[in-house]
Amino acid sequence: MNLSSWDVAVVVAYILIIFGIALRANFFMKRHFFQRRKEGLKPIENHYLAGKSITFWEAVLSIVATEFSALAFLTIPTYVYFENMNYLRFVIGACVSRLIISAFFIPKVYDKGLTIFEALARGIHGYTSISKESNSGRRSFAFFYVITKTIGTSVKLLGGSILIAEFFDISLFFAIMLIALMTYLYIMLGGLKAVVRTDMIQAGIFILGGFAAHYVVGRISPHTWGELFSLGWSAGKFSLFSGFSGVMTFIYGIIAGIVYDAATHGVDQDLVQKLFGAKDLKTAQKALAWSALGSFFVNILFLSLGVILWAYYTKHGQTLPSPDKLFSSLIENHFPSPLKGLMVASVLAASMSSLDSAINALSAVFWNDLMSVNRSKMFRVFINIDNFIITVSIIIVAYFFSLIPGAIKAGLQFAYLSTGPLLAFFVCRMLLSKYIQVSYSPVLIFVTIISCFLGFGINHFRFGFNPQLTILWGLITTIAFMWIYSKIADFTAPKRDN
C-alpha cells in the first residue's frame, strides 16, 4: 500500500500518544502508591489492579476496546456482506448477559484476590487462607487458562498483523513483532492503569475509523450513503430472521450470546481484572452494565458497514475482492490521505487494545497463581521477565499459526470454546454452591474440563443440536457431572469448602 507522509504522520502520532498516556499513567501510579501505601496497598496490587483506582469511564471504554480486535475489521463487515444482520442476535444476548454478570457474578468475586482463580480458591465465603488442595487446583486451572489464552490471543494478533504487514509492505513476522513489542513496552510503563487509559484512546480511534469508512464508501459511490442504505434494506440485509426457523435461530443466538458473554466478561481474567481494579463494587457493576450499550453501538457501526459495502460492490458492478481482503482493499484503493493513515492507526489500535489486556492478564495469572518463589523481593525484575516471556510466546505462536492454512478460523473456534470450562466451574462453585458442593482440587478441575468438552463433542458429533448452543451444552454437561459427584462424595468436612 502506498502511504503518504500524512498517513505515516497520523500513525506515528497515534503511537506517540499511546506512549505518552502510558508514561503519564506511570507517574500517576507512583503518586497513587505513595499516597496509599500506608493504607496497606501492595506494589503487586498497584501494578495489576491499578491500586483500585479505575474509574467508571476508564472501565467502560477499556472493556469495549478489548472486545474488538483487528479481526472486527475483517470478520464483522464480511459476515454481513455474505449474510445479513442476524449476527446482532449474539450482541443482544451479550447485552442481557452483562446485566446478569453485574448483578450475580461480580459480587461473588470482587475484592477476593488478584485473579479469578484466587477468587475461586477463596470460595463464596472469601476465606483469608487457602488450603493446599485449593492452591493445587488454582495452579491447574491457571495453567489451562495460560495455554488457551495464549492461543486465542495469538490468533487475534495474527489477524491484525496481516493487515499491518500489507499496509506497510513489511514481512508478517516483523508486523507481529512490532505490534507485540510496542504493546509490551507501554504495559511495562504503567501496568493496568496504562492498559485502561490507552484502551480509551484506542477505542475512540477505531470507532472514528468506522465512521470514516462509512463516509468514504458513500463518497466514492455514485449513490449517496442513504441510497446505499436503502438498497441494503430492500435486499433484506437488515433482517434478523425470516420464518419460524429464523425466529428459532434468533432465539438460539440470543441464548448463545448470553452464555458466551458470561464466559468472556464474567470469568475471563483479561476483562475481570479491570473490574477487580475498579474503585469499588458499584463502579465495577455499573461499568460492565453500561459497556453493553457501547458494545451494541460499535457492533451496529461495523455491521451496517458490511451492508453499505455489499450495496457498493454488488449494485455498481465493482469487482469483489476475496472475503479476507474486503475491508483492506477498500482502505488501500479508495481512502484518501490522511484518512488512510487513520484507518491504519485504527487497525493498530484494535490489535493493541486486545493484546495489552491479554498480556497483562496472563502476567497476573503467571505471577499470582503459578509462581512459587518469594515474590516480595525483586518485584519489578520478575514482572519484566514474565511479561517478556508471555509476549515472546504470543509472537512465536502467532507466527506458527501464520504458516498453517485456515489457522485463524480454527484458532478462533478453539478460543471460543476454551472459555466454557472456566464458566462451568464458576457456576457450580460460586452460584450453585447450595446445591452443588465442589472442592477446588486438580481432580475436579480436570473433570470440569473433560466434561465440558465432552458436552461440546456430544452436541457437535452425536446429536447435531444448533452449533450456536455448543457452550451451553458444555455447561449443562458439567453441571450434571458436578451434581452427581457432589452427591456421591463426602463433603461433611468444612475444609473441603475451600
BELHU-V107761 format. One record per residue. N is the residue number from 1. RES is the residue in three letters. PHI is phi in degrees with one decimal (none if undefined). PSI is psi in whole degrees, 0 to 359 (* if undefined). NEAR is the number of other C-alpha atoms within 12 Angstrom. Layout:
# BELHU-V107761
n={N;N}
res={RES;RES}
phi={PHI;PHI}
psi={PSI;PSI}
near={NEAR;NEAR}
This chain:
# BELHU-V107761
n={1;2;3;4;5;6;7;8;9;10;11;12;13;14;15;16;17;18;19;20;21;22;23;24;25;26;27;28;29;30;31;32;33;34;35;36;37;38;39;40;41;42;43;44;45;46;47;48;49;50;51;52;53;54;55;56;57;58;59;60;61;62;63;64;65;66;67;68;69;70;71;72;73;74;75;76;77;78;79;80;81;82;83;84;85;86;87;88;89;90;91;92;93;94;95;96;97;98;99;100;101;102;103;104;105;106;107;108;109;110;111;112;113;114;115;116;117;118;119;120;121;122;123;124;125;126;127;128;129;130;131;132;133;134;135;136;137;138;139;140;141;142;143;144;145;146;147;148;149;150;151;152;153;154;155;156;157;158;159;160;161;162;163;164;165;166;167;168;169;170;171;172;173;174;175;176;177;178;179;180;181;182;183;184;185;186;187;188;189;190;191;192;193;194;195;196;197;198;199;200;201;202;203;204;205;206;207;208;209;210;211;212;213;214;215;216;217;218;219;220;221;222;223;224;225;226;227;228;229;230;231;232;233;234;235;236;237;238;239;240;241;242;243;244;245;246;247;248;249;250;251;252;253;254;255;256;257;258;259;260;261;262;263;264;265;266;267;268;269;270;271;272;273;274;275;276;277;278;279;280;281;282;283;284;285;286;287;288;289;290;291;292;293;294;295;296;297;298;299;300;301;302;303;304;305;306;307;308;309;310;311;312;313;314;315;316;317;318;319;320;321;322;323;324;325;326;327;328;329;330;331;332;333;334;335;336;337;338;339;340;341;342;343;344;345;346;347;348;349;350;351;352;353;354;355;356;357;358;359;360;361;362;363;364;365;366;367;368;369;370;371;372;373;374;375;376;377;378;379;380;381;382;383;384;385;386;387;388;389;390;391;392;393;394;395;396;397;398;399;400;401;402;403;404;405;406;407;408;409;410;411;412;413;414;415;416;417;418;419;420;421;422;423;424;425;426;427;428;429;430;431;432;433;434;435;436;437;438;439;440;441;442;443;444;445;446;447;448;449;450;451;452;453;454;455;456;457;458;459;460;461;462;463;464;465;466;467;468;469;470;471;472;473;474;475;476;477;478;479;480;481;482;483;484;485;486;487;488;489;490;491;492;493;494;495;496;497;498}
res={MET;ASN;LEU;SER;SER;TRP;ASP;VAL;ALA;VAL;VAL;VAL;ALA;TYR;ILE;LEU;ILE;ILE;PHE;GLY;ILE;ALA;LEU;ARG;ALA;ASN;PHE;PHE;MET;LYS;ARG;HIS;PHE;PHE;GLN;ARG;ARG;LYS;GLU;GLY;LEU;LYS;PRO;ILE;GLU;ASN;HIS;TYR;LEU;ALA;GLY;LYS;SER;ILE;THR;PHE;TRP;GLU;ALA;VAL;LEU;SER;ILE;VAL;ALA;THR;GLU;PHE;SER;ALA;LEU;ALA;PHE;LEU;THR;ILE;PRO;THR;TYR;VAL;TYR;PHE;GLU;ASN;MET;ASN;TYR;LEU;ARG;PHE;VAL;ILE;GLY;ALA;CYS;VAL;SER;ARG;LEU;ILE;ILE;SER;ALA;PHE;PHE;ILE;PRO;LYS;VAL;TYR;ASP;LYS;GLY;LEU;THR;ILE;PHE;GLU;ALA;LEU;ALA;ARG;GLY;ILE;HIS;GLY;TYR;THR;SER;ILE;SER;LYS;GLU;SER;ASN;SER;GLY;ARG;ARG;SER;PHE;ALA;PHE;PHE;TYR;VAL;ILE;THR;LYS;THR;ILE;GLY;THR;SER;VAL;LYS;LEU;LEU;GLY;GLY;SER;ILE;LEU;ILE;ALA;GLU;PHE;PHE;ASP;ILE;SER;LEU;PHE;PHE;ALA;ILE;MET;LEU;ILE;ALA;LEU;MET;THR;TYR;LEU;TYR;ILE;MET;LEU;GLY;GLY;LEU;LYS;ALA;VAL;VAL;ARG;THR;ASP;MET;ILE;GLN;ALA;GLY;ILE;PHE;ILE;LEU;GLY;GLY;PHE;ALA;ALA;HIS;TYR;VAL;VAL;GLY;ARG;ILE;SER;PRO;HIS;THR;TRP;GLY;GLU;LEU;PHE;SER;LEU;GLY;TRP;SER;ALA;GLY;LYS;PHE;SER;LEU;PHE;SER;GLY;PHE;SER;GLY;VAL;MET;THR;PHE;ILE;TYR;GLY;ILE;ILE;ALA;GLY;ILE;VAL;TYR;ASP;ALA;ALA;THR;HIS;GLY;VAL;ASP;GLN;ASP;LEU;VAL;GLN;LYS;LEU;PHE;GLY;ALA;LYS;ASP;LEU;LYS;THR;ALA;GLN;LYS;ALA;LEU;ALA;TRP;SER;ALA;LEU;GLY;SER;PHE;PHE;VAL;ASN;ILE;LEU;PHE;LEU;SER;LEU;GLY;VAL;ILE;LEU;TRP;ALA;TYR;TYR;THR;LYS;HIS;GLY;GLN;THR;LEU;PRO;SER;PRO;ASP;LYS;LEU;PHE;SER;SER;LEU;ILE;GLU;ASN;HIS;PHE;PRO;SER;PRO;LEU;LYS;GLY;LEU;MET;VAL;ALA;SER;VAL;LEU;ALA;ALA;SER;MET;SER;SER;LEU;ASP;SER;ALA;ILE;ASN;ALA;LEU;SER;ALA;VAL;PHE;TRP;ASN;ASP;LEU;MET;SER;VAL;ASN;ARG;SER;LYS;MET;PHE;ARG;VAL;PHE;ILE;ASN;ILE;ASP;ASN;PHE;ILE;ILE;THR;VAL;SER;ILE;ILE;ILE;VAL;ALA;TYR;PHE;PHE;SER;LEU;ILE;PRO;GLY;ALA;ILE;LYS;ALA;GLY;LEU;GLN;PHE;ALA;TYR;LEU;SER;THR;GLY;PRO;LEU;LEU;ALA;PHE;PHE;VAL;CYS;ARG;MET;LEU;LEU;SER;LYS;TYR;ILE;GLN;VAL;SER;TYR;SER;PRO;VAL;LEU;ILE;PHE;VAL;THR;ILE;ILE;SER;CYS;PHE;LEU;GLY;PHE;GLY;ILE;ASN;HIS;PHE;ARG;PHE;GLY;PHE;ASN;PRO;GLN;LEU;THR;ILE;LEU;TRP;GLY;LEU;ILE;THR;THR;ILE;ALA;PHE;MET;TRP;ILE;TYR;SER;LYS;ILE;ALA;ASP;PHE;THR;ALA;PRO;LYS;ARG;ASP;ASN}
phi={none;-88.1;-101.4;-77.5;-62.2;-66.2;-63.4;-62.2;-62.2;-64.1;-65.2;-63.2;-61.2;-59.2;-63.5;-63.1;-63.0;-60.5;-72.0;-64.2;-64.9;-63.1;-65.7;-64.6;-63.4;-62.2;-63.9;-62.3;-69.6;-64.2;-66.8;-64.2;-66.8;-61.3;-74.6;-113.7;-67.5;-69.1;-85.7;100.4;-66.8;-96.7;-55.3;-64.6;-71.9;-66.2;-80.2;-88.3;-117.4;54.0;58.2;55.2;-115.0;-71.4;-86.5;-57.9;-69.0;-61.0;-66.8;-59.6;-69.4;-68.8;-62.6;-62.0;-63.5;-66.4;-62.6;-105.9;-81.5;-62.5;-64.0;-61.1;-67.8;-90.5;-88.6;-65.5;-61.7;-65.6;-59.6;-67.2;-56.3;-94.9;-120.7;-154.1;-85.9;-67.5;-59.4;-63.2;-62.6;-65.0;-65.2;-62.3;-61.3;-63.5;-63.5;-63.4;-59.9;-68.8;-68.0;-67.6;-60.9;-60.5;-80.9;-117.8;-82.5;-58.5;-60.5;-76.0;-123.5;-61.3;64.5;-115.2;148.8;-82.6;-130.3;-64.0;-73.0;-68.9;-62.4;-65.2;-66.2;-77.2;74.0;-67.2;-89.3;62.7;-55.5;-69.0;-98.8;-117.6;-66.2;-62.2;-63.2;-66.5;-65.3;-67.7;-64.0;-60.2;-66.6;-64.1;-69.8;-63.4;-64.0;-60.2;-64.8;-59.7;-64.9;-69.3;-68.5;-61.9;-64.7;-61.5;-66.8;-62.6;-65.4;-64.6;-63.0;-61.4;-59.2;-70.1;-67.5;-60.1;-68.2;-63.5;-61.0;-70.8;-64.1;-99.2;56.6;-122.6;-68.5;-63.2;-62.0;-65.8;-64.5;-60.7;-63.6;-59.9;-64.6;-65.9;-72.0;-62.5;-63.9;-58.3;-65.8;-77.5;-65.5;-67.1;-69.0;-134.7;61.7;-62.6;-64.0;-65.2;-61.7;-70.0;-73.9;-70.1;-60.4;-60.1;-67.3;-63.9;-62.0;-62.2;-69.3;-76.9;-69.3;-61.4;-62.7;-63.7;-64.0;-62.0;-64.4;-59.0;-63.3;-67.3;-61.2;-65.3;-78.1;-86.1;-86.2;-63.6;-99.2;-74.1;-59.0;-63.0;-70.0;-62.9;-59.7;-64.4;-61.8;-65.3;-63.5;-63.4;-84.4;81.5;-69.4;-95.1;-71.5;-99.8;-165.8;-148.0;74.3;-63.9;-62.2;-66.7;-64.8;-65.2;-62.2;-61.5;-65.5;-59.2;-63.4;-63.6;-61.9;-61.2;-62.7;-62.7;-68.6;-64.7;-67.4;-62.1;-75.0;-81.5;-104.3;-97.7;-134.6;-76.4;-58.8;-65.4;-97.1;-61.9;-59.1;-70.1;-73.3;-61.8;-87.0;-66.8;-57.1;-156.4;-61.6;-61.3;-61.8;-61.7;-65.4;-64.6;-62.8;-66.0;-62.2;-74.9;-64.3;-60.1;-65.5;-64.0;-63.3;-61.2;-63.2;-66.4;-62.3;-60.6;-58.7;-83.8;-65.6;-66.3;-62.3;-61.7;-65.8;-63.6;-64.3;-60.4;-62.9;-65.7;-72.4;-86.5;-92.1;-119.7;66.5;-76.8;-71.5;-81.6;-72.2;-61.5;-52.8;-73.7;-115.0;-57.4;-86.1;-64.2;-64.9;-62.5;-62.9;-66.7;-98.7;-127.5;-80.9;-82.8;-78.4;-94.0;-63.8;-62.3;-63.5;-62.9;-67.8;-62.6;-63.6;-65.0;-63.6;-62.6;-64.3;-63.8;-65.3;-72.8;-69.9;-81.4;-69.3;-63.6;-64.7;-66.5;-62.0;-64.4;-67.3;-62.3;-63.9;-62.5;-66.8;-59.8;-70.3;-83.4;-114.4;-109.2;-74.6;-118.4;-82.3;-71.4;-87.6;-77.1;-104.3;51.5;-54.6;-65.2;-63.7;-64.2;-63.6;-61.2;-66.7;-69.7;-63.5;-67.4;-61.1;-63.2;-62.4;-63.5;-61.4;-64.2;-60.5;-63.5;-65.0;-61.6;-67.3;-60.8;-64.2;-65.2;-87.6;-110.7;-60.7;76.0;-68.7;-63.0;-63.8;-65.5;-65.9;-65.3;-64.3;-64.3;-63.1;-61.9;-82.7;-68.0;-78.0;-59.8;-58.2;-65.4;-63.0;-61.3;-67.4;-60.1;-61.3;-65.6;-82.1;-105.2;-105.6;-113.2;-62.6;-69.0;-111.0;-126.5;-102.0;-125.9;-86.0;-98.7;-111.6;-57.7;-62.8;-71.7;-64.4;-62.6;-61.4;-60.6;-63.2;-65.6;-66.9;-67.5;-70.7;-64.1;-61.8;-58.7;-66.2;-59.5;-64.8;-79.3;-98.5;-102.1;-95.5;66.1;-63.3;-53.4;-61.1;-63.5;-98.5;-58.1;-64.4;-60.7;-67.8;-64.3;-64.4;-62.8;-61.0;-66.1;-59.5;-62.8;-60.9;-66.4;-65.2;-63.2;-61.5;-66.4;-79.1;-83.9;-71.9;-94.1;-115.1;-72.6;-76.6;-57.4;-62.7;-67.1;-67.1;-109.9}
psi={138;109;129;172;327;320;313;322;321;316;316;319;318;313;317;321;317;314;329;318;318;321;318;323;323;315;319;315;327;316;320;318;319;322;331;3;333;339;0;10;128;150;322;321;327;324;309;338;12;31;30;44;5;127;173;309;324;316;314;307;328;322;313;317;320;327;323;99;180;340;340;324;333;314;317;306;323;320;312;326;316;346;239;202;15;349;337;339;323;321;318;317;320;320;318;318;322;331;321;315;316;321;323;329;305;316;337;337;343;135;27;17;179;330;166;330;325;320;320;323;325;340;184;339;352;47;140;315;151;130;162;319;317;325;324;318;321;315;323;313;323;321;316;318;315;317;308;323;322;319;310;319;321;321;317;320;320;318;315;325;327;317;315;319;320;319;318;0;51;169;152;319;319;322;318;312;318;310;314;316;324;318;316;318;317;338;317;336;316;8;213;327;320;323;309;325;321;327;325;314;317;322;315;322;313;339;318;322;322;317;320;322;317;316;315;318;318;331;322;347;148;338;157;167;319;323;322;319;315;322;318;321;314;328;1;16;340;7;141;336;165;125;181;314;325;323;317;320;321;317;316;321;319;315;316;319;321;312;314;318;328;326;318;323;347;329;352;127;327;330;324;325;325;327;323;329;0;156;322;176;318;318;316;315;314;319;314;318;315;339;337;320;317;318;318;317;314;320;317;320;313;331;315;331;323;322;315;320;320;313;321;311;321;331;350;14;25;145;124;123;172;151;321;351;13;314;318;326;322;315;314;321;341;345;130;164;143;13;329;318;323;319;322;317;326;316;318;318;317;321;313;328;331;322;319;319;320;315;315;321;314;321;318;317;317;314;312;328;340;328;142;8;171;106;357;341;151;43;307;324;313;320;317;319;310;325;320;317;316;315;314;320;317;319;313;313;319;316;322;317;328;340;353;120;134;11;327;313;315;319;320;322;319;316;323;318;334;343;345;309;322;317;316;315;321;315;315;315;324;331;329;27;338;331;333;110;110;140;164;70;157;324;314;330;316;316;320;311;314;314;324;315;333;319;319;313;318;316;318;315;332;304;334;33;170;123;339;338;17;312;324;316;326;321;314;316;317;316;318;315;314;323;315;317;317;333;331;318;158;113;29;334;125;329;336;339;335;*}
near={24;22;28;22;15;19;28;25;21;26;32;19;21;30;31;19;25;38;29;22;29;35;26;23;33;29;19;27;35;25;18;27;26;18;16;20;18;11;11;14;23;26;28;34;34;38;42;49;45;43;41;38;37;41;32;31;30;39;46;36;40;47;49;41;45;50;41;42;41;45;44;42;46;39;33;37;39;33;31;37;37;28;25;32;37;35;40;37;33;33;37;34;31;39;35;32;33;41;29;27;41;34;25;25;38;42;28;34;41;40;34;30;35;41;44;46;48;44;41;47;47;37;39;34;22;22;22;16;19;30;23;19;24;34;30;29;34;41;34;32;44;40;28;32;41;37;25;32;43;41;38;39;50;47;43;53;54;50;46;47;44;39;41;41;27;27;36;27;18;18;19;30;29;23;31;43;33;29;43;45;28;28;44;40;31;41;44;35;33;39;49;50;46;46;56;49;45;46;48;35;37;45;43;28;38;43;38;26;37;41;27;31;40;38;25;32;36;27;21;25;28;19;21;20;27;22;21;34;30;22;25;33;21;15;22;23;34;29;25;29;24;17;11;10;13;17;17;19;26;30;26;29;34;30;31;38;34;34;44;43;40;41;40;37;44;47;45;44;44;46;47;49;52;61;55;48;44;39;26;25;30;21;30;43;38;29;40;47;37;31;39;36;25;32;36;29;22;34;38;31;31;40;44;41;46;42;43;46;44;41;37;36;30;21;23;18;12;18;16;23;19;15;24;27;24;32;44;37;28;40;40;31;22;26;32;25;25;25;35;37;36;39;45;52;45;44;48;54;49;48;48;57;53;46;53;55;51;48;51;54;46;46;44;42;42;43;39;35;36;28;22;14;14;11;20;17;12;14;21;22;15;25;34;27;19;28;37;27;23;37;39;25;27;40;37;27;33;38;31;22;33;30;16;16;11;16;25;34;23;19;31;29;24;25;32;33;41;38;44;47;47;49;44;45;49;45;38;37;41;38;28;24;26;15;19;29;37;49;44;40;31;25;22;36;41;28;30;44;35;28;31;37;33;29;35;37;23;25;25;20;15;13;15;16;20;25;26;33;35;37;47;39;35;40;40;31;32;39;37;27;31;37;26;18;24;26;16;14;17;16;18;14;12;14;23;24;31;35}
